[in-house]
Amino acid sequence: MYYYGKRNQEPLAQEQTEVWECTVEDCKGWMRKDFSYDNHQKCPLCGNYMKAGERLINEIPLNPHRR
């Protein structure tokens, strides 16, 4: 079986990334700024406004469709 096949993989690189975070304290909604088109986002979970922030998250390629 393949129980130990992924043991020797390196951890993913993490970077400080700009994000939109929900302003409601109980909501955990957030999204990367690189994957949004608007400057003032609404939370996809609760519909309230979001504010700019930063998080340490896994590095992924930039959105090629961003204007």
N, CA and C of each residue as an Amber inpcrd file, in Angstrom:
protein
   201
   0.8220000  -1.1730000   0.0000000   0.0000000   0.0000000   0.0000000
   0.8780000   1.2540000   0.0000000   0.2450000   2.4140000  -0.0670000
   0.9580000   3.6770000  -0.1850000   0.8200000   4.5460000   1.0730000
   0.9770000   3.9620000   2.2110000   0.7780000   4.7030000   3.4560000
   1.8520000   5.7550000   3.7000000   3.0660000   5.5190000   3.2470000
   4.1770000   6.3960000   3.5730000   4.7310000   7.1150000   2.3460000
   3.9830000   7.1840000   1.2740000   4.4660000   7.7680000   0.0250000
   4.7400000   9.2540000   0.0820000   4.0590000  10.0130000   0.9450000
   4.2220000  11.4660000   0.9780000   5.0530000  11.9470000   2.1670000
   5.6910000  11.0580000   2.8450000   6.4130000  11.4230000   4.0540000
   7.5890000  12.3550000   3.7800000   8.2960000  12.2260000   2.6940000
   9.5170000  12.9780000   2.4330000   9.2930000  14.2510000   1.6310000
   8.0730000  14.6980000   1.4650000   7.8150000  15.9260000   0.7300000
   8.1440000  17.1360000   1.5900000   8.6620000  18.1930000   0.9300000
   8.9540000  19.4310000   1.6400000   7.6540000  20.1850000   1.9000000
   7.5990000  20.9310000   3.0050000   6.3900000  21.7240000   3.2640000
   6.2550000  22.8480000   2.2380000   5.0280000  23.2740000   1.9820000
   4.7900000  24.3440000   1.0280000   5.3410000  25.6560000   1.5640000
   5.8910000  26.4800000   0.6510000   6.4130000  27.7840000   1.0500000
   5.2590000  28.6960000   1.4320000   5.4540000  29.4800000   2.4910000
   4.4210000  30.4100000   2.9260000   4.9320000  31.8300000   2.7550000
   3.9990000  32.7510000   2.5010000   4.3580000  34.1480000   2.3290000
   3.2910000  35.0410000   2.9380000   3.6880000  36.2520000   3.2960000
   2.7510000  37.2490000   3.8040000   1.9490000  37.7470000   2.6100000
   0.6170000  37.5880000   2.6360000  -0.2490000  37.8750000   1.5010000
  -1.3290000  38.8690000   1.8870000  -1.6040000  39.8280000   1.0020000
  -2.6890000  40.7770000   1.2340000  -4.0230000  40.0800000   1.0080000
  -4.9550000  40.2760000   1.9360000  -6.2650000  39.6270000   1.8660000
  -7.3600000  40.6190000   2.2320000  -8.5940000  40.2410000   1.9170000
  -9.7880000  40.9210000   2.4150000 -10.3130000  40.0750000   3.5550000
 -10.6060000  40.6860000   4.7160000 -11.1350000  39.9810000   5.8780000
 -12.4920000  40.5700000   6.2530000 -13.4220000  39.7130000   6.6310000
 -14.7620000  40.1610000   7.0080000 -14.6900000  41.0190000   8.2750000
 -15.5150000  42.0770000   8.3240000 -15.5150000  42.9770000   9.4760000
 -16.3580000  42.4520000  10.6400000 -17.1650000  41.4270000  10.4160000
 -17.9840000  40.8380000  11.4820000 -17.1030000  39.9010000  12.3110000
 -17.1070000  40.0800000  13.6150000 -16.2200000  39.3220000  14.4930000
 -16.4780000  37.8200000  14.4580000 -17.7360000  37.3930000  14.3530000
 -18.0710000  35.9700000  14.3740000 -17.8560000  35.2760000  13.0290000
 -17.7150000  36.0360000  11.9420000 -17.5530000  35.4610000  10.6020000
 -16.0770000  35.1830000  10.3310000 -15.7850000  34.0660000   9.6870000
 -14.4130000  33.6970000   9.3760000 -14.0830000  33.9070000   7.8980000
 -14.9010000  34.6840000   7.1840000 -14.7140000  34.8840000   5.7500000
 -13.4970000  35.7420000   5.4240000 -12.7410000  35.3310000   4.4040000
 -11.6140000  36.0960000   3.8930000 -11.2990000  35.6150000   2.4860000
 -10.5850000  36.4370000   1.7150000 -10.1370000  36.0380000   0.3760000
  -8.8770000  36.8020000   0.0210000  -8.0710000  36.2190000  -0.8510000
  -6.8470000  36.8830000  -1.3060000  -7.1990000  38.0760000  -2.1750000
  -6.4470000  39.1700000  -2.0360000  -6.6690000  40.3350000  -2.8850000
  -6.3130000  40.0250000  -4.3330000  -5.3540000  39.1330000  -4.5530000
  -4.9430000  38.7700000  -5.9110000  -6.0590000  38.1110000  -6.7020000
  -7.0460000  37.5350000  -6.0290000  -8.1240000  36.8410000  -6.7030000
  -9.4530000  37.5870000  -6.6210000  -9.3950000  38.8970000  -6.4040000
 -10.6070000  39.7060000  -6.3880000 -10.4510000  40.8460000  -7.3840000
 -11.5590000  41.3100000  -7.9100000 -11.5330000  42.3700000  -8.9150000
 -11.8790000  43.7350000  -8.3320000 -12.6280000  43.7920000  -7.2490000
 -13.1000000  45.0520000  -6.6820000 -12.2200000  45.5030000  -5.5260000
 -12.2440000  46.8220000  -5.2510000 -11.5050000  47.3630000  -4.1150000
 -12.2770000  47.2340000  -2.8090000 -13.5940000  47.1420000  -2.8810000
 -14.4220000  47.0070000  -1.6810000 -15.2730000  45.7540000  -1.8250000
 -14.7980000  44.6860000  -1.2530000 -15.4650000  43.3930000  -1.3610000
 -16.5740000  43.2570000  -0.3310000 -17.5140000  42.3850000  -0.6260000
 -18.5130000  41.9500000   0.3500000 -18.2090000  40.4880000   0.6620000
 -18.4080000  40.1260000   1.9110000 -18.0920000  38.7780000   2.3750000
 -18.9660000  37.7510000   1.6590000 -18.3690000  36.6940000   1.1030000
 -19.1640000  35.6620000   0.4300000 -19.9820000  34.8110000   1.3980000
 -19.6460000  34.8390000   2.6880000 -20.3650000  34.0280000   3.6630000
 -21.5400000  34.7560000   4.3040000 -21.3250000  36.0350000   4.6820000
 -22.3920000  36.7420000   5.4060000 -22.8790000  38.0070000   4.6890000
 -22.1720000  38.4770000   3.6690000 -22.6140000  39.6280000   2.8960000
 -22.2060000  40.9820000   3.4470000 -21.4940000  41.0390000   4.5790000
 -21.0390000  42.3060000   5.1410000 -19.7530000  42.7650000   4.4640000
 -19.3780000  44.0100000   4.7590000 -18.1710000  44.5630000   4.1430000
 -16.9160000  43.9000000   4.6870000 -15.8460000  43.9730000   3.8740000
 -14.5640000  43.4000000   4.2450000 -13.5260000  44.5110000   4.3120000
 -12.4830000  44.2980000   5.1240000 -11.4050000  45.2690000   5.2460000
 -10.1000000  44.6140000   4.8030000  -9.1280000  45.4390000   4.4370000
  -7.8220000  44.9440000   4.0090000  -7.0480000  44.4090000   5.2020000
  -6.2700000  43.3610000   4.9700000  -5.4390000  42.7740000   6.0150000
  -4.3470000  41.9260000   5.3900000  -3.5830000  41.2340000   6.2120000
  -2.5220000  40.3460000   5.7370000  -2.5730000  39.0390000   6.5090000
  -2.1940000  37.9550000   5.8240000  -2.1240000  36.6230000   6.4430000
  -0.8990000  35.8950000   5.9200000  -0.3680000  34.9870000   6.7270000
   0.7250000  34.1200000   6.3320000   0.0910000  32.8350000   5.7900000
   0.0790000  32.6900000   4.4620000  -0.5770000  31.5400000   3.8300000
   0.3170000  30.9530000   2.7460000  -0.0470000  29.7810000   2.2540000
   0.7390000  29.0890000   1.2370000   0.8520000  29.9190000  -0.0340000
   2.0220000  29.8910000  -0.6260000   2.2870000  30.6370000  -1.8440000
   1.6680000  29.9150000  -3.0450000   0.9650000  30.6560000  -3.8920000
   0.4300000  30.1170000  -5.1370000   0.6600000  31.1450000  -6.2380000
   0.6130000  30.7520000  -7.5020000   0.8410000  31.6990000  -8.5940000
  -0.2070000  32.8050000  -8.6180000   0.1640000  33.9670000  -9.1540000
  -0.7580000  35.0970000  -9.2750000  -1.8520000  34.8090000 -10.2910000
  -2.9580000  35.5210000 -10.1740000  -4.0970000  35.3790000 -11.0740000
  -3.7620000  36.0340000 -12.4110000  -3.6880000  35.2830000 -13.5110000
  -3.3710000  35.8790000 -14.8150000  -4.5140000  36.6940000 -15.3980000
  -5.7260000  36.5950000 -14.8500000  -6.8780000  37.2900000 -15.3780000
  -7.1410000  38.6130000 -14.6790000  -6.2870000  38.9890000 -13.7310000
  -6.4910000  40.2330000 -12.9830000  -6.2160000  41.4290000 -13.8780000
  -7.0690000  42.4330000 -13.7640000  -6.9130000  43.6420000 -14.5740000
  -5.9340000  44.5970000 -13.9750000
